[in-house]
Amino acid sequence: PFVESATHAPAINEETSPCTEASSALDDGMRNQERRLIEDALKAGRTKKDAAQILGISPRTLRYKLARLRDDAIATGSDNTVAGMSAGG
């Protein structure tokens, strides 16, 4: 039996691959959904600790997610509501 090695596999252009495009769209959708959930929890809770409890995550995890969202907003130059909320207590 003939087994094709990885060196004979066709090259995949990751920049134009349909899988990469679909994955990128899914990632964007998930990030947007997470951002909306965090925004809603921050509005509903009086503190970040309350918001973390609403989300079912630790306050430390919420701080990490807020920092990541802030960094993403800075990198893309977008106006991110969550980014502004991450500085407060």
Rosetta constraint file for C-alpha pairs under 8 A:
AtomPair CA 4 CA 8 HARMONIC 6.43 0.50
AtomPair CA 4 CA 9 HARMONIC 7.53 0.50
AtomPair CA 5 CA 9 HARMONIC 7.00 0.50
AtomPair CA 12 CA 17 HARMONIC 6.93 0.50
AtomPair CA 13 CA 17 HARMONIC 5.87 0.50
AtomPair CA 14 CA 20 HARMONIC 6.22 0.50
AtomPair CA 15 CA 20 HARMONIC 7.01 0.50
AtomPair CA 15 CA 21 HARMONIC 7.87 0.50
AtomPair CA 16 CA 20 HARMONIC 7.12 0.50
AtomPair CA 16 CA 21 HARMONIC 7.03 0.50
AtomPair CA 17 CA 21 HARMONIC 6.34 0.50
AtomPair CA 18 CA 22 HARMONIC 6.07 0.50
AtomPair CA 19 CA 23 HARMONIC 5.96 0.50
AtomPair CA 20 CA 24 HARMONIC 6.00 0.50
AtomPair CA 21 CA 25 HARMONIC 6.21 0.50
AtomPair CA 22 CA 26 HARMONIC 6.12 0.50
AtomPair CA 23 CA 27 HARMONIC 6.05 0.50
AtomPair CA 24 CA 28 HARMONIC 6.16 0.50
AtomPair CA 25 CA 29 HARMONIC 6.16 0.50
AtomPair CA 26 CA 30 HARMONIC 6.11 0.50
AtomPair CA 27 CA 31 HARMONIC 6.11 0.50
AtomPair CA 28 CA 32 HARMONIC 6.13 0.50
AtomPair CA 29 CA 33 HARMONIC 6.15 0.50
AtomPair CA 30 CA 34 HARMONIC 6.09 0.50
AtomPair CA 31 CA 35 HARMONIC 6.07 0.50
AtomPair CA 32 CA 36 HARMONIC 6.20 0.50
AtomPair CA 33 CA 37 HARMONIC 6.23 0.50
AtomPair CA 34 CA 38 HARMONIC 6.16 0.50
AtomPair CA 35 CA 39 HARMONIC 6.10 0.50
AtomPair CA 35 CA 69 HARMONIC 7.47 0.50
AtomPair CA 35 CA 82 HARMONIC 7.05 0.50
AtomPair CA 36 CA 40 HARMONIC 6.14 0.50
AtomPair CA 37 CA 41 HARMONIC 6.16 0.50
AtomPair CA 37 CA 55 HARMONIC 7.78 0.50
AtomPair CA 38 CA 42 HARMONIC 6.06 0.50
AtomPair CA 38 CA 51 HARMONIC 7.50 0.50
AtomPair CA 38 CA 55 HARMONIC 7.49 0.50
AtomPair CA 38 CA 82 HARMONIC 7.48 0.50
AtomPair CA 39 CA 43 HARMONIC 6.22 0.50
AtomPair CA 39 CA 81 HARMONIC 7.49 0.50
AtomPair CA 39 CA 82 HARMONIC 5.99 0.50
AtomPair CA 40 CA 44 HARMONIC 6.13 0.50
AtomPair CA 41 CA 45 HARMONIC 5.92 0.50
AtomPair CA 41 CA 50 HARMONIC 7.95 0.50
AtomPair CA 41 CA 51 HARMONIC 4.73 0.50
AtomPair CA 41 CA 52 HARMONIC 7.52 0.50
AtomPair CA 41 CA 54 HARMONIC 6.18 0.50
AtomPair CA 41 CA 55 HARMONIC 6.72 0.50
AtomPair CA 42 CA 46 HARMONIC 7.31 0.50
AtomPair CA 42 CA 47 HARMONIC 7.17 0.50
AtomPair CA 42 CA 48 HARMONIC 6.47 0.50
AtomPair CA 42 CA 50 HARMONIC 7.84 0.50
AtomPair CA 42 CA 51 HARMONIC 5.08 0.50
AtomPair CA 42 CA 85 HARMONIC 7.98 0.50
AtomPair CA 43 CA 51 HARMONIC 7.98 0.50
AtomPair CA 44 CA 51 HARMONIC 7.09 0.50
AtomPair CA 45 CA 49 HARMONIC 7.95 0.50
AtomPair CA 45 CA 50 HARMONIC 4.89 0.50
AtomPair CA 45 CA 51 HARMONIC 4.97 0.50
AtomPair CA 45 CA 54 HARMONIC 7.57 0.50
AtomPair CA 46 CA 50 HARMONIC 6.23 0.50
AtomPair CA 46 CA 51 HARMONIC 7.53 0.50
AtomPair CA 47 CA 51 HARMONIC 6.34 0.50
AtomPair CA 47 CA 89 HARMONIC 6.47 0.50
AtomPair CA 48 CA 52 HARMONIC 6.03 0.50
AtomPair CA 48 CA 59 HARMONIC 6.76 0.50
AtomPair CA 48 CA 62 HARMONIC 7.65 0.50
AtomPair CA 48 CA 89 HARMONIC 6.39 0.50
AtomPair CA 49 CA 53 HARMONIC 6.28 0.50
AtomPair CA 49 CA 58 HARMONIC 7.86 0.50
AtomPair CA 49 CA 59 HARMONIC 5.43 0.50
AtomPair CA 50 CA 54 HARMONIC 6.22 0.50
AtomPair CA 51 CA 55 HARMONIC 6.24 0.50
AtomPair CA 52 CA 56 HARMONIC 6.03 0.50
AtomPair CA 52 CA 57 HARMONIC 5.17 0.50
AtomPair CA 52 CA 58 HARMONIC 5.69 0.50
AtomPair CA 52 CA 59 HARMONIC 5.24 0.50
AtomPair CA 52 CA 61 HARMONIC 7.95 0.50
AtomPair CA 52 CA 62 HARMONIC 5.94 0.50
AtomPair CA 53 CA 57 HARMONIC 6.09 0.50
AtomPair CA 53 CA 58 HARMONIC 7.00 0.50
AtomPair CA 53 CA 59 HARMONIC 7.73 0.50
AtomPair CA 57 CA 61 HARMONIC 6.28 0.50
AtomPair CA 57 CA 62 HARMONIC 6.80 0.50
AtomPair CA 58 CA 62 HARMONIC 6.39 0.50
AtomPair CA 59 CA 63 HARMONIC 6.20 0.50
AtomPair CA 60 CA 64 HARMONIC 6.26 0.50
AtomPair CA 61 CA 65 HARMONIC 6.18 0.50
AtomPair CA 62 CA 66 HARMONIC 6.06 0.50
AtomPair CA 63 CA 67 HARMONIC 6.11 0.50
AtomPair CA 63 CA 86 HARMONIC 7.34 0.50
AtomPair CA 64 CA 68 HARMONIC 6.21 0.50
AtomPair CA 65 CA 69 HARMONIC 6.11 0.50
AtomPair CA 66 CA 70 HARMONIC 6.04 0.50
AtomPair CA 66 CA 82 HARMONIC 6.78 0.50
AtomPair CA 66 CA 83 HARMONIC 6.60 0.50
AtomPair CA 66 CA 86 HARMONIC 5.58 0.50
AtomPair CA 67 CA 71 HARMONIC 6.09 0.50
AtomPair CA 67 CA 83 HARMONIC 7.47 0.50
AtomPair CA 67 CA 86 HARMONIC 6.91 0.50
AtomPair CA 68 CA 72 HARMONIC 6.07 0.50
AtomPair CA 69 CA 73 HARMONIC 6.12 0.50
AtomPair CA 69 CA 80 HARMONIC 7.93 0.50
AtomPair CA 69 CA 82 HARMONIC 7.04 0.50
AtomPair CA 69 CA 83 HARMONIC 6.21 0.50
AtomPair CA 70 CA 74 HARMONIC 6.22 0.50
AtomPair CA 70 CA 80 HARMONIC 7.31 0.50
AtomPair CA 70 CA 82 HARMONIC 7.07 0.50
AtomPair CA 70 CA 83 HARMONIC 4.25 0.50
AtomPair CA 70 CA 84 HARMONIC 7.68 0.50
AtomPair CA 70 CA 86 HARMONIC 7.46 0.50
AtomPair CA 71 CA 75 HARMONIC 6.06 0.50
AtomPair CA 71 CA 83 HARMONIC 7.99 0.50
AtomPair CA 72 CA 76 HARMONIC 6.13 0.50
AtomPair CA 73 CA 77 HARMONIC 5.63 0.50
AtomPair CA 73 CA 78 HARMONIC 5.05 0.50
AtomPair CA 73 CA 79 HARMONIC 6.65 0.50
AtomPair CA 73 CA 80 HARMONIC 5.84 0.50
AtomPair CA 73 CA 83 HARMONIC 7.01 0.50
AtomPair CA 74 CA 78 HARMONIC 6.76 0.50
AtomPair CA 80 CA 84 HARMONIC 6.95 0.50
AtomPair CA 81 CA 85 HARMONIC 6.63 0.50
AtomPair CA 82 CA 86 HARMONIC 6.24 0.50
AtomPair CA 83 CA 87 HARMONIC 7.62 0.50
